[in-house]
């Protein structure tokens, strides 16, 4: 599972000067705001490894958290058939 998108939660919301400064400092591009989280979905530009970008984002003033945006697939649970 390789993703180049990160969900970032900001202390003062995605429109704050500190949010914009954090994005500029780390070189990510905002995809969309996530108002329910006071955050945004951002995308990595270039070939920098995910862990490196995450570490730099988390170190920025005004960033509460940063996590990879990953989708997961769940296999159905197989069990005994229920018959009437």
C-alpha positions as CSV (number, residue, x, y, z in Angstrom):
1,X,0.0,0.0,0.0
2,X,1.8,3.1,-1.2
3,X,0.1,6.5,-0.8
4,X,1.3,10.0,-1.4
5,X,-1.4,11.7,0.5
6,X,-1.4,12.8,4.1
7,X,-4.2,13.9,6.4
8,X,-3.0,16.8,8.5
9,X,-4.9,18.2,11.5
10,X,-4.0,21.8,12.5
11,X,-4.3,23.5,15.9
12,X,-6.0,26.5,14.4
13,X,-7.7,25.0,11.3
14,X,-6.7,24.7,7.7
15,X,-7.1,28.4,6.9
16,X,-4.7,29.6,9.6
17,X,-1.4,31.2,8.7
18,X,0.4,28.4,10.6
19,X,-1.3,25.8,8.4
20,X,-0.3,27.5,5.2
21,X,3.3,28.0,6.5
22,X,3.5,24.3,7.4
23,X,2.5,23.3,3.9
24,X,4.9,25.7,2.3
25,X,7.7,24.6,4.5
26,X,7.3,20.9,3.7
27,X,6.5,21.3,0.0
28,X,3.1,19.5,0.1
29,X,0.1,20.6,-2.0
30,X,-3.4,20.9,-0.5
31,X,-5.9,18.7,-2.2
32,X,-8.9,19.7,0.0
33,X,-9.9,20.9,3.4
34,X,-11.4,18.5,5.9
35,X,-13.4,20.8,8.1
36,X,-14.7,18.1,10.5
37,X,-11.1,17.6,11.6
38,X,-9.8,21.1,11.4
39,X,-7.4,19.7,8.8
40,X,-6.6,19.1,5.2
41,X,-5.7,16.4,2.8
42,X,-2.3,17.2,1.3
43,X,-0.3,15.4,-1.4
44,X,3.5,14.9,-1.6
45,X,5.1,16.5,-4.6
46,X,8.3,14.8,-5.7
47,X,10.0,11.7,-4.6
48,X,10.6,12.4,-0.9
49,X,9.8,9.4,1.2
50,X,6.5,9.5,3.1
51,X,8.2,9.0,6.5
52,X,10.4,12.0,5.9
53,X,7.5,14.3,4.9
54,X,5.5,13.1,7.9
55,X,8.3,13.9,10.3
56,X,8.8,17.4,8.8
57,X,5.1,18.1,8.9
58,X,4.7,16.9,12.5
59,X,7.6,19.2,13.5
60,X,5.9,22.3,12.2
61,X,4.3,24.8,14.6
62,X,0.5,24.6,14.4
63,X,0.4,20.9,13.3
64,X,-1.5,18.7,15.7
65,X,-1.1,15.5,13.8
66,X,-0.2,14.1,10.3
67,X,-1.1,10.6,9.2
68,X,-0.9,8.8,5.8
69,X,-4.2,8.7,4.0
70,X,-4.5,5.0,3.4
71,X,-7.4,2.9,2.3
72,X,-7.7,-0.6,3.6
73,X,-9.3,-3.7,2.1
74,X,-10.9,-6.1,4.4
75,X,-11.4,-9.7,3.3
76,X,-14.9,-11.1,4.1
77,X,-15.0,-13.4,7.1
78,X,-15.9,-16.9,6.1
79,X,-17.7,-19.0,8.6
80,X,-20.1,-21.9,8.6
81,X,-23.2,-21.5,6.5
82,X,-26.4,-20.9,8.4
83,X,-29.2,-23.0,7.1
84,X,-32.8,-22.9,8.3
